[in-house]
C-alpha cells in the first residue's frame, strides 16, 4: 500500500500514528508530495479527486481518502480495537472534535500562508481560533476521564490536533486555561508513535 502524504499535515500524522500503534508501518510506503490549496500534486488527484490528503492506495481495492476512513480501515485490518464498539459514539465524537480543531488550525495557517495581507481577515482568523478554544475548553472540562482510559482513536486524534497547534500556532498558547488537557498531552506526546512522526 502507498500513503499519499505531506509530513506537516495533522490528518496525515494521525494516519501515520495509527500505522505505528498497530504495527503496520512496514506494509505502507509513504509518498510525500508538495501540494497547496491552489496547486494540487498529480499524485494526490490520482488518488483523491477532491485533491486532499491523505489518501491510501491499496493494491486490492479503491483508494481510500479522508483520514477517518483510512484509520478505520487500518484499525479493522489490524484488529486493533481503536474504535471499540462499547463506547463507539463517545470515541467518534471525540475524533470529530479533534478534526474540527485540525480544520480550523489548518485554515488559519492557510490564511497567513496563501493569502496576501490585503486579503486576510483578522476577524475570520479570530473566529477560527474561537472554535479551537471552545473545543479545547469542553475537552478539558468533560472528556479527561475518557482520555485517562484505554487508548482509542479519540486519543490519537486529539494528540495530533494538539501537536499541530504547537507546530503552527505556538504563539497562541493553547495550554492557557486547559491545564488537565495540557498535562495529558505532555505524556501522550512522548509515545514512540508521536516522536517518530514529528514533522521537521
Backbone bond lengths (Angstrom), bond angles and torsions (degrees), N, CA, C in turn:
res aa  C-N    CA-C-N  psi(-1)  N-CA   C-N-CA  omega(-1)  CA-C   N-CA-C  phi
1 X - - - 1.460 - - 1.523 109.62 -
2 X 1.341 115.52 157.34 1.458 121.47 179.06 1.520 109.35 -129.95
3 X 1.333 115.64 134.94 1.453 121.01 177.42 1.521 108.96 -106.91
4 X 1.333 116.28 114.19 1.453 120.78 175.22 1.526 107.15 -76.35
5 X 1.332 115.72 122.59 1.455 119.85 -159.29 1.527 112.24 -142.85
6 X 1.312 114.99 157.25 1.456 122.96 165.14 1.523 106.02 -137.93
7 X 1.323 118.10 123.99 1.471 120.08 -170.77 1.524 115.01 -57.91
8 X 1.335 117.65 -28.59 1.461 120.15 -176.30 1.522 113.47 -80.03
9 X 1.319 118.47 -15.73 1.459 121.37 -175.52 1.525 111.86 -71.00
10 X 1.334 118.23 127.93 1.472 119.11 176.83 1.521 112.05 -68.13
11 X 1.335 117.15 -26.90 1.465 120.91 178.86 1.531 110.38 -71.14
12 X 1.321 115.98 -40.58 1.464 120.44 174.56 1.517 110.16 -64.67
13 X 1.315 116.37 -43.64 1.462 119.04 -178.40 1.518 111.46 -60.33
14 X 1.304 116.63 -38.94 1.458 120.36 177.69 1.528 110.80 -57.41
15 X 1.328 116.39 -44.83 1.470 120.20 178.29 1.521 110.30 -63.82
16 X 1.309 117.18 -43.10 1.465 120.01 -178.14 1.533 111.64 -66.52
17 X 1.333 116.60 -36.22 1.470 119.14 176.01 1.528 110.00 -63.47
18 X 1.330 116.82 -42.62 1.462 120.23 177.63 1.527 110.61 -61.60
19 X 1.322 117.66 -41.03 1.471 120.07 176.88 1.528 110.74 -57.12
20 X 1.324 116.70 -44.26 1.469 120.42 179.72 1.524 111.36 -67.89
21 X 1.317 116.18 -45.37 1.471 119.61 -176.28 1.525 112.22 -67.15
22 X 1.320 117.69 -25.24 1.467 120.98 -177.37 1.528 112.49 -104.98
23 X 1.324 117.44 5.89 1.461 120.96 175.79 1.517 114.86 69.53
24 X 1.336 116.99 34.97 1.461 120.04 -177.30 1.526 113.23 -115.88
25 X 1.302 118.84 12.84 1.464 120.29 -176.31 1.526 112.18 -60.67
26 X 1.321 117.42 -34.86 1.461 120.07 -178.25 1.523 112.51 -71.72
27 X 1.329 116.90 -14.55 1.468 120.84 -177.48 1.529 113.15 -89.75
28 X 1.337 116.80 -7.32 1.460 120.32 -172.72 1.530 110.29 -129.78
29 X 1.321 115.93 126.33 1.454 121.62 173.54 1.528 108.62 -88.45
30 X 1.329 116.67 128.87 1.457 121.73 -179.85 1.526 108.77 -87.77
31 X 1.325 116.71 119.99 1.460 122.20 178.42 1.529 107.75 -109.37
32 X 1.330 116.80 100.05 1.456 120.77 -179.51 1.521 110.22 -82.41
33 X 1.327 115.92 133.20 1.458 121.90 -179.55 1.520 109.44 -128.39
34 X 1.319 115.32 159.20 1.460 121.52 172.30 1.520 107.31 -103.14
35 X 1.309 115.73 118.60 1.458 120.02 -176.63 1.521 109.03 -144.38
36 X 1.323 117.39 148.80 1.460 122.45 179.31 1.526 108.34 -134.85
37 X 1.341 117.79 169.32 1.457 119.15 176.79 1.528 113.28 -61.05
38 X 1.343 116.80 -22.71 1.466 120.57 -176.66 1.524 113.74 -101.84
39 X 1.311 116.86 -20.38 1.460 120.56 -179.90 1.530 108.20 -137.49
40 X 1.312 115.52 98.95 1.461 121.28 -175.83 1.526 109.58 -88.51
41 X 1.314 116.84 131.93 1.459 121.43 179.76 1.526 110.59 -63.54
42 X 1.325 115.67 144.64 1.465 120.81 -179.49 1.528 111.60 -58.76
43 X 1.335 116.18 -36.24 1.460 119.58 -179.10 1.528 111.01 -62.77
44 X 1.325 115.53 -34.38 1.461 119.80 179.59 1.527 110.20 -69.91
45 X 1.318 116.17 -49.07 1.464 119.84 -179.24 1.519 111.95 -62.14
46 X 1.324 116.25 -31.92 1.455 119.17 178.95 1.513 112.94 -67.12
47 X 1.328 116.08 -25.67 1.465 120.36 -178.47 1.520 112.91 -102.73
48 X 1.338 116.51 -27.53 1.464 120.98 -177.34 1.526 108.60 -142.27
49 X 1.320 118.18 110.50 1.475 120.19 -176.25 1.526 113.62 -64.27
50 X 1.336 118.63 -15.89 1.463 119.75 176.71 1.522 112.01 -83.46
51 X 1.337 117.06 -7.73 1.452 120.57 174.80 1.507 115.60 79.65
52 X 1.333 117.73 17.27 1.468 120.59 -178.31 1.528 110.91 -106.41
53 X 1.326 113.79 154.29 1.461 120.83 174.87 1.527 107.87 -114.14
54 X 1.351 115.06 156.60 1.462 130.13 2.57 1.529 112.25 -82.75
55 X 1.336 113.73 165.62 1.460 121.44 170.45 1.518 107.19 -139.13
56 X 1.318 116.00 140.06 1.461 121.42 -178.92 1.524 108.51 -112.84
57 X 1.327 115.18 115.64 1.463 121.09 179.29 1.525 108.24 -91.58
58 X 1.318 114.73 121.96 1.466 120.78 -179.52 1.530 110.06 -108.73
59 X 1.318 117.99 144.03 1.467 119.58 178.91 1.520 113.04 -74.89
60 X 1.338 117.51 -15.54 1.465 121.12 -172.96 1.520 113.07 -121.40
61 X 1.335 117.16 22.64 1.462 118.58 -179.25 1.510 110.96 -176.54
62 X 1.323 116.37 178.71 1.457 120.39 179.68 1.524 110.30 -65.14
63 X 1.329 115.95 154.02 1.461 119.94 174.59 1.524 109.28 -66.05
64 X 1.303 116.06 140.32 1.464 121.69 178.82 1.517 109.35 -101.23
65 X 1.329 116.81 140.17 1.454 119.72 174.05 1.522 109.53 -138.83
66 X 1.333 113.99 167.84 1.466 124.90 -165.98 1.525 106.94 78.50
67 X 1.322 115.34 119.27 1.465 119.89 -174.55 1.523 112.18 -57.77
68 X 1.339 117.77 -30.56 1.464 119.57 179.97 1.526 111.67 -67.30
69 X 1.318 116.64 -35.64 1.460 120.10 175.91 1.521 110.12 -69.66
70 X 1.325 115.95 -44.11 1.468 120.44 -177.35 1.524 110.92 -63.94
71 X 1.338 117.40 -45.61 1.464 118.64 -177.58 1.524 111.57 -68.05
72 X 1.311 116.71 -33.13 1.464 118.16 177.59 1.531 110.27 -68.36
73 X 1.316 116.46 -38.15 1.461 120.32 175.94 1.529 110.76 -63.21
74 X 1.335 116.53 -46.51 1.464 119.92 -179.16 1.525 111.19 -64.50
75 X 1.319 116.81 -37.89 1.461 120.59 177.28 1.525 110.89 -62.99
76 X 1.332 116.78 -44.49 1.470 120.21 178.96 1.524 110.48 -65.26
77 X 1.312 116.19 -39.19 1.467 120.89 -179.20 1.528 111.69 -62.60
78 X 1.336 116.11 -39.02 1.465 120.99 -177.85 1.523 112.87 -93.56
79 X 1.348 117.31 -6.18 1.468 121.35 -175.12 1.534 110.44 52.09
80 X 1.338 114.94 49.07 1.460 120.52 -171.80 1.523 113.93 -93.35
81 X 1.315 118.59 -9.46 1.478 123.23 177.41 1.525 113.70 61.82
82 X 1.328 116.99 35.50 1.457 119.66 174.22 1.527 111.53 -77.88
83 X 1.324 116.76 -12.40 1.467 122.67 175.08 1.530 108.03 -120.16
84 X 1.335 117.35 68.86 1.467 120.15 -175.56 1.523 112.85 -64.76
85 X 1.299 116.81 128.52 1.460 121.44 -175.05 1.525 111.83 -62.65
86 X 1.331 117.63 -32.40 1.464 120.81 -175.58 1.531 112.64 -63.17
87 X 1.311 117.50 -26.40 1.473 120.32 178.83 1.531 110.97 -134.35
88 X 1.323 115.80 36.68 1.455 120.85 -170.85 1.522 112.76 -60.95
89 X 1.341 119.01 -37.54 1.465 119.40 -175.91 1.517 111.17 -71.95
90 X 1.317 116.77 -35.59 1.461 119.69 174.72 1.529 110.37 -65.31
91 X 1.320 116.12 -43.40 1.463 121.00 -179.35 1.524 110.71 -62.02
92 X 1.322 116.79 -46.83 1.462 120.45 -178.73 1.529 111.74 -66.88
93 X 1.321 117.16 -34.27 1.460 120.02 177.86 1.522 110.98 -67.54
94 X 1.324 116.98 -42.57 1.463 120.08 177.96 1.528 110.39 -65.46
95 X 1.315 116.91 -40.20 1.465 120.50 176.10 1.528 110.03 -60.52
96 X 1.324 116.85 -42.17 1.456 120.97 179.63 1.521 111.69 -63.25
97 X 1.324 117.92 -41.92 1.460 120.32 178.02 1.522 111.16 -62.38
98 X 1.323 115.88 -40.42 1.465 119.42 177.65 1.517 110.76 -61.76
99 X 1.331 116.70 -40.49 1.462 119.92 179.38 1.520 111.26 -66.92
100 X 1.308 117.72 -35.46 1.463 120.03 176.47 1.528 110.66 -63.87
101 X 1.326 116.66 -40.59 1.468 120.49 175.86 1.520 109.99 -61.23
102 X 1.326 116.69 -47.59 1.465 120.41 179.68 1.518 111.18 -60.21
103 X 1.327 117.13 -46.31 1.464 121.15 -179.05 1.530 110.73 -56.44
104 X 1.329 116.48 -50.73 1.455 119.82 -177.95 1.520 111.56 -66.19
105 X 1.313 117.42 -37.50 1.469 120.91 179.99 1.525 111.31 -67.69
106 X 1.327 117.42 -40.74 1.470 120.91 178.26 1.525 110.12 -67.22
107 X 1.324 117.49 -44.37 1.459 120.66 179.57 1.531 111.58 -61.88
108 X 1.316 116.47 -38.90 1.462 120.49 177.48 1.526 110.87 -64.34
109 X 1.330 116.44 -42.49 1.468 120.12 177.24 1.522 110.72 -63.05
110 X 1.333 116.66 -44.29 1.470 120.67 179.75 1.529 111.57 -60.97
111 X 1.317 117.14 -35.85 1.457 120.64 -179.41 1.536 110.38 -58.31
112 X 1.327 115.97 -41.34 1.459 119.56 179.79 1.516 113.93 -80.90
113 X 1.331 117.12 -29.77 1.457 120.88 -175.20 1.526 112.86 -84.73
114 X 1.321 117.56 -38.53 1.459 120.17 -169.08 1.531 114.87 -113.43
115 X 1.319 117.81 -1.47 1.461 119.59 178.04 1.526 109.69 -118.04
116 X 1.323 117.14 143.85 1.457 120.79 179.95 1.525 109.33 -68.13
117 X 1.339 117.19 159.34 1.475 119.02 178.33 1.523 112.79 -54.44
118 X 1.340 116.94 -33.84 1.463 119.83 -179.84 1.532 111.77 -69.45
119 X 1.316 116.28 -28.91 1.456 120.71 -178.53 1.524 112.75 -83.78
120 X 1.312 117.05 -22.76 1.456 120.75 -173.45 1.523 111.86 -71.06
121 X 1.331 114.91 145.97 1.459 121.02 -179.74 1.530 110.14 -118.87
122 X 1.331 118.18 105.67 1.471 119.81 177.16 1.523 112.37 -57.61
123 X 1.341 116.66 -35.49 1.463 120.07 179.85 1.530 110.71 -64.96
124 X 1.322 116.07 -40.03 1.466 120.75 179.46 1.525 109.97 -67.06
125 X 1.336 116.41 -41.75 1.470 120.62 178.00 1.520 110.29 -61.78
126 X 1.319 116.86 -45.21 1.471 120.46 179.24 1.530 110.93 -62.92
127 X 1.332 116.49 -36.45 1.463 119.54 179.00 1.519 110.96 -65.69
128 X 1.331 116.72 -40.00 1.464 120.10 177.47 1.523 110.29 -64.44
129 X 1.338 116.29 -42.22 1.461 118.08 179.13 1.522 110.98 -67.13
130 X 1.310 117.44 -31.36 1.455 120.03 176.02 1.518 112.01 -61.21
131 X 1.327 116.83 -37.79 1.462 120.26 176.14 1.526 110.93 -64.25
132 X 1.325 115.88 -42.49 1.469 120.21 178.76 1.523 110.22 -62.91
133 X 1.326 116.34 -49.58 1.468 120.35 -177.80 1.523 111.24 -61.53
134 X 1.331 117.38 -38.85 1.454 120.39 178.29 1.513 112.64 -63.52
135 X 1.337 116.34 -41.63 1.462 120.24 178.59 1.524 110.91 -65.99
136 X 1.325 116.65 -42.81 1.464 119.84 179.77 1.530 110.93 -61.06
137 X 1.321 116.79 -40.72 1.470 121.48 -179.51 1.530 110.50 -63.02
138 X 1.327 116.59 -43.90 1.466 120.17 -179.17 1.525 110.64 -67.15
139 X 1.315 116.92 -41.93 1.471 119.45 178.79 1.523 109.92 -61.45
140 X 1.323 116.25 -44.37 1.460 120.92 -179.22 1.527 111.71 -63.27
141 X 1.330 117.16 -35.56 1.460 120.88 -175.76 1.528 113.59 -86.41
142 X 1.356 117.49 -30.90 1.460 119.38 -169.65 1.529 115.86 -123.15
143 X 1.313 117.37 -12.18 1.461 118.65 -170.27 1.523 114.67 -118.28
144 X 1.325 117.86 3.94 1.464 118.70 -176.13 1.526 112.12 -67.79
145 X 1.330 117.79 -29.68 1.465 119.18 177.41 1.526 110.24 -65.84
146 X 1.334 117.26 -36.08 1.468 120.60 176.22 1.524 110.11 -66.54
147 X 1.324 116.50 -46.16 1.463 119.94 -179.05 1.529 111.89 -66.10
148 X 1.333 117.22 -20.48 1.465 120.48 176.91 1.520 112.00 -80.69
149 X 1.331 117.11 -9.66 1.458 121.40 -177.41 1.517 113.22 -90.93
150 X 1.337 117.03 -168.70 1.466 122.06 -179.05 1.520 111.17 -57.30
151 X 1.333 116.19 142.21 1.456 119.74 -175.70 1.521 112.03 -68.21
152 X 1.342 114.42 135.74 1.454 121.44 173.55 1.524 107.85 -138.38
153 X 1.314 117.26 -171.34 1.461 120.21 -176.66 1.521 111.80 -65.82
154 X 1.324 117.84 -23.26 1.458 120.20 175.93 1.515 111.72 -62.88
155 X 1.338 116.67 -43.93 1.457 120.81 178.25 1.528 110.34 -59.88
156 X 1.326 116.20 -48.25 1.458 120.66 -177.37 1.522 110.75 -63.20
157 X 1.317 116.82 -42.35 1.462 121.10 -178.74 1.526 111.10 -64.42
158 X 1.322 117.20 -47.00 1.460 120.50 178.53 1.525 110.20 -63.45
159 X 1.322 117.51 -42.84 1.464 120.47 179.24 1.516 112.28 -58.54
160 X 1.330 117.36 -42.80 1.464 121.13 -179.87 1.521 111.60 -71.43
161 X 1.327 117.15 -34.38 1.465 120.21 176.84 1.525 110.64 -64.81
162 X 1.323 117.10 -45.63 1.464 120.37 179.84 1.518 111.16 -66.35
163 X 1.318 117.08 -37.42 1.467 120.86 177.76 1.525 110.29 -61.34
164 X 1.336 116.69 -38.43 1.459 119.67 179.53 1.526 110.62 -68.17
165 X 1.327 117.39 -36.75 1.468 119.31 176.12 1.522 110.47 -61.04
166 X 1.319 117.59 -40.92 1.465 120.51 175.46 1.523 111.05 -63.38
167 X 1.314 116.35 -41.02 1.458 122.31 -173.92 1.527 112.36 -69.83
168 X 1.324 117.45 -44.28 1.467 121.09 -173.98 1.527 114.71 -108.31
169 X 1.326 117.77 -20.30 1.472 119.57 -172.28 1.526 111.18 -134.64
170 X 1.312 116.85 38.45 1.458 120.30 -175.58 1.530 112.22 -58.98
171 X 1.322 117.04 -33.31 1.470 120.49 -177.98 1.523 112.49 -64.87
172 X 1.319 117.11 -19.32 1.467 120.62 -179.52 1.529 112.57 -74.89
173 X 1.334 117.62 -17.64 1.469 122.33 178.33 1.524 111.84 53.70
174 X 1.324 115.69 62.61 1.467 120.62 -177.44 1.522 112.67 -59.89
175 X 1.324 118.69 -21.66 1.466 122.08 -176.07 1.529 113.58 -69.91
176 X 1.317 117.16 -20.83 1.459 120.22 -176.48 1.528 111.06 -61.82
177 X 1.325 115.93 121.57 1.456 121.40 177.04 1.511 115.32 86.29
178 X 1.350 117.70 -1.22 1.474 120.69 178.98 1.531 108.32 -129.72
179 X 1.316 115.02 60.65 1.469 120.84 -171.99 1.522 112.92 -60.85
180 X 1.332 116.52 -40.98 1.464 118.70 -178.64 1.508 111.97 -63.81
181 X 1.309 116.78 -43.79 1.459 121.17 178.96 1.521 110.84 -66.12
182 X 1.320 116.72 -40.49 1.463 120.54 178.76 1.521 111.00 -62.25
183 X 1.330 116.49 -41.61 1.470 120.22 178.71 1.526 110.80 -65.45
184 X 1.331 116.04 -42.25 1.470 119.58 177.48 1.524 110.87 -59.35
185 X 1.333 116.95 -43.96 1.462 120.48 -177.78 1.523 111.67 -65.45
186 X 1.314 118.03 -36.21 1.465 120.32 179.28 1.527 110.69 -58.20
187 X 1.322 117.16 -34.51 1.465 120.75 176.93 1.526 111.22 -79.10
188 X 1.334 116.58 -42.41 1.454 119.62 -175.64 1.520 111.96 -65.16
189 X 1.307 117.97 -36.74 1.467 120.19 -175.97 1.528 112.43 -69.64
190 X 1.322 117.16 -10.11 1.463 120.65 177.85 1.526 112.55 -85.65
191 X 1.310 118.24 -4.34 1.457 120.11 176.26 1.527 109.78 -62.27
192 X 1.319 116.19 145.90 1.460 120.37 -179.84 1.523 111.61 -57.25
193 X 1.337 116.53 -37.95 1.461 119.81 -178.25 1.527 111.60 -64.34
194 X 1.316 117.64 -32.60 1.458 120.94 178.13 1.530 111.02 -76.48
195 X 1.312 116.35 -41.30 1.462 119.34 179.70 1.525 111.33 -64.54
196 X 1.335 115.86 -40.57 1.463 120.82 -177.27 1.523 111.95 -67.01
197 X 1.318 117.36 -27.83 1.471 121.33 -174.25 1.531 112.89 -102.88
198 X 1.318 117.61 9.77 1.468 120.68 -179.79 1.533 109.90 -62.71
199 X 1.342 118.28 125.51 1.473 119.25 178.57 1.521 110.83 -71.03
200 X 1.316 115.45 147.82 1.462 119.93 178.68 1.517 110.22 -76.60
